[in-house]
Amino acid sequence: MTIALEHHTPQAFVDPYAADPAESAWPPAAAGQDMDYLLPPPNPAERLSVLIDPRDQHRLALYAALTAAGIPPRPEDRDAIDQLSALPSGINTTLQRWLSHTASQ
């Protein structure tokens, strides 16, 4: 049994991800205008006054330390990381120091 596909257009393959270059092009820069500039420094008065819970700080720091040590956390590691994040700050700092020592070797 053979299935013949008929194409009524001369183009047999249409790329669904192709974009029209005219639609996705950046607008041209104005003549003599330098488009590269530095962002202003952050204004401390505009910072949000939201504090992060110490347990969440420990969790973020532990994720960062594991990743920097070349041990990217897996989804199944979440429970262990949550438990370690609940430990006191001194223990969390020690874990991070151990991981940073591992990463530097």
C-alpha positions as CSV (number, residue, x, y, z in Angstrom):
1,M,0.0,0.0,0.0
2,T,1.4,3.3,-1.0
3,I,0.3,6.7,0.1
4,A,1.0,9.5,-2.3
5,L,1.1,13.0,-0.8
6,E,0.1,15.7,-3.3
7,H,1.4,19.1,-2.9
8,H,-0.4,21.9,-4.7
9,T,2.4,24.4,-4.1
10,P,5.9,24.3,-5.6
11,Q,7.4,24.5,-2.1
12,A,7.2,21.0,-0.5
13,F,8.4,22.0,3.0
14,V,7.3,24.9,5.0
15,D,9.4,25.8,8.1
16,P,7.0,26.8,10.9
17,Y,9.7,28.6,12.7
18,A,10.8,30.7,9.8
19,A,10.3,34.4,10.4
20,D,10.0,37.2,7.9
21,P,13.2,39.2,8.2
22,A,11.4,42.4,7.6
23,E,9.2,41.8,10.6
24,S,11.9,40.8,13.0
25,A,14.5,43.3,12.0
26,W,15.6,46.0,14.5
27,P,14.7,49.5,13.5
28,P,17.7,51.4,12.1
29,A,19.6,53.7,14.5
30,A,19.3,57.4,13.9
31,A,22.3,58.9,12.2
32,G,25.1,59.9,14.6
33,Q,23.3,58.3,17.6
34,D,25.4,56.1,19.8
35,M,23.2,53.1,20.8
36,D,25.5,51.8,23.5
37,Y,25.1,53.3,26.9
38,L,25.5,52.3,30.5
39,L,22.5,51.8,32.8
40,P,22.4,54.2,35.8
41,P,23.4,52.7,39.2
42,P,20.5,51.4,41.3
43,N,18.9,53.8,43.7
44,P,18.9,52.3,47.2
45,A,15.8,54.3,48.1
46,E,13.9,52.4,45.4
47,R,14.7,48.9,46.6
48,L,11.9,46.7,47.8
49,S,11.8,46.3,51.6
50,V,10.9,42.6,51.4
51,L,13.0,40.4,53.5
52,I,13.7,36.8,52.5
53,D,13.1,34.1,55.2
54,P,16.4,32.7,56.4
55,R,15.3,29.2,55.3
56,D,14.8,30.5,51.8
57,Q,18.2,32.3,51.9
58,H,19.8,29.0,52.9
59,R,18.0,27.1,50.1
60,L,19.1,29.6,47.5
61,A,22.7,29.6,48.8
62,L,22.7,25.8,48.9
63,Y,21.5,25.6,45.3
64,A,24.1,28.1,44.2
65,A,26.9,26.3,46.1
66,L,25.9,22.9,44.7
67,T,25.8,24.3,41.1
68,A,29.2,26.0,41.5
69,A,30.7,22.8,42.8
70,G,29.6,21.0,39.6
71,I,26.7,19.1,41.3
72,P,23.6,20.5,39.7
73,P,20.6,19.7,41.9
74,R,18.0,17.4,40.4
75,P,14.3,17.6,41.0
76,E,14.4,14.6,43.3
77,D,17.0,16.4,45.5
78,R,14.5,19.0,46.6
79,D,13.4,17.2,49.8
80,A,17.0,16.8,50.9
81,I,17.8,20.5,50.1
82,D,14.6,21.6,52.0
83,Q,15.7,19.6,55.1
84,L,19.3,21.0,54.9
85,S,17.9,24.5,54.5
86,A,16.0,24.2,57.8
87,L,19.3,23.6,59.7
88,P,20.8,26.5,61.7
89,S,22.9,29.2,59.8
90,G,26.2,27.9,61.1
91,I,25.6,24.4,59.7
92,N,24.5,25.9,56.4
93,T,27.6,28.0,56.2
94,T,29.7,25.0,56.9
95,L,28.0,23.0,54.1
96,Q,28.6,25.9,51.7
97,R,32.3,26.1,52.7
98,W,32.7,22.3,52.1
99,L,31.1,22.6,48.7
100,S,33.2,25.6,47.7
101,H,36.3,23.8,48.8
102,T,35.2,20.8,46.6
103,A,34.6,23.2,43.7
104,S,38.1,24.8,44.0
105,Q,40.0,21.5,43.8
